[in-house]
Amino acid sequence: MSYNKAPTGDNLASVAPIDKAQIEKALCVEDKIGEPNLTSSPSEAAPISFVKDTSINKREKKQLEKKMEQEKTETHTKPSTPLKKTTRRRKRKVKTSYDELGISYEEEKMLSLAIKNSLREKNACSNQDYSKVKEMKTFYPSEEEFKDPIKYIETLFHEGAWKLGCIKIIPPASFKPGFSFNPPQDKRMPTRFQTLQDLSQGRSFDQNEDGISYSDFKVMAEEFQTKHYEPYQGLSHEERTKEMEKQYWKYVEDNQGERICVQYAADLSAKEFGSAFPSDPSDPYSSHPWNLTNMDRLKNSMLQICGGEKISGINLPWVYAGMLYSSFCWHYEDVMMYSINYMHTGEGKMWYAIPSQDRAKFERIAKEKLAILFDEDPNILLNITAMVSPAYLASNGVTVYKTEQRPGQFILTFPESYHAGWSTGFNVAEAVNIVMKSWLDYGLKSLNIYLKTREKVP
Ligand SMILES: O=C(O)CCC(=O)C(=O)O
């Protein structure tokens, strides 16, 4: 594939004059800037076989998990309410029967799980070598460039910034929207329970259907954080984040330490819980173009096609209330849309990103690493419940960028860029998809993948 096509005059004529040198510097590679060639055969970049199969046996899986969990201690934030799985696993065909040996079906399954676990532990990687993980690039739009988000993003795209996968955008200092997330006290946010030691196993998350109020969540998150920050007292913010990152991946990838279960109030509909951007018409930020609730209606946004119909998470933002170690697992956006994420308040969020040109490589490496899980559930990446560390990916030749997103900062994910991350403490963020002209080829590409595999495109 050629990624080196020079931008055409047409492309440049329609967009603001962004400093090309800034992008070239950010790319830090000999590559010339340019646009992706998305016309190649989809087979080249087609995802590994993701067969959506919902024929599962939840009861069986739960029983097995329960048995295994009984032998382990777990510090967690779970109440003893009935839980619902957010994703499903298909029932695996049992290839061998141990009937003759007098082993029951249940014992046979336990045995098979034990073998898998020992393989997984053997496969656990203490790779803490971040030297090959690159720093995500940051862009600082001028006041003029900041006036029109779609125009700015299109310019970045045509100048080649898509090669960076995800980028950080720091708005001009004048951009200071008030934090307006204020769901009523009796409004309960559903949360996901996430056991860190399970994240590299792709297990579906238990869902706290009863939910928790925002204020209780904040108290719980801050207490948890205070306790878990103790070992890092005296360190600077950067040093603490670095140490916590190592610790996070020891829990997640090496299955180390006491089992830790956190909660994540993710994908909260801004319609139901309210956006965290100001909505009072007297507040100038209620109509600001970078208020994510307005993005779909901007000039040149193709989501205007929805004609005012709001689809949560697509053209209507999702709000995310996180706590230390709340995680979002590897995924790229539905039909390869762009997404834009704003951190309103709280502690930072670590982001990891794979540029689109490394998508197939990422999928191959992830598939190898998670081979046992893929064998059990080829849908594992679509479930968005699997983590693989950036250090592991980078040391296996995948280009990985990382950054900590702090309050007041945007992260833009370019089409087809896998991303994942976790929160370094209590925080509130908001995100929405965006669709514009530069997405069209990606839309076709994702359609081709769908047609080829007859599967859902992530
Ligand atoms: O913050 C999160 O949990 C998800 C972020 C994300 O995937 C996005 O903004 O595209």
PDBQT file of the ligand as one rigid body, heavy atoms in Angstrom, charges set to zero:
ROOT
HETATM    1  O1  LIG A 501     -13.236   6.733  27.541  1.00  0.00    +0.000 OA
HETATM    2  C1  LIG A 501     -13.678   5.623  27.220  1.00  0.00    +0.000 C 
HETATM    3  O2  LIG A 501     -13.966   4.754  28.042  1.00  0.00    +0.000 OA
HETATM    4  C2  LIG A 501     -13.886   5.270  25.779  1.00  0.00    +0.000 C 
HETATM    5  C3  LIG A 501     -13.240   6.235  24.892  1.00  0.00    +0.000 C 
HETATM    6  C4  LIG A 501     -13.377   5.904  23.460  1.00  0.00    +0.000 C 
HETATM    7  O3  LIG A 501     -13.316   4.773  23.059  1.00  0.00    +0.000 OA
HETATM    8  C5  LIG A 501     -13.555   7.009  22.525  1.00  0.00    +0.000 C 
HETATM    9  O4  LIG A 501     -13.726   8.156  22.957  1.00  0.00    +0.000 OA
HETATM   10  O5  LIG A 501     -13.531   6.759  21.319  1.00  0.00    +0.000 OA
ENDROOT
TORSDOF 0
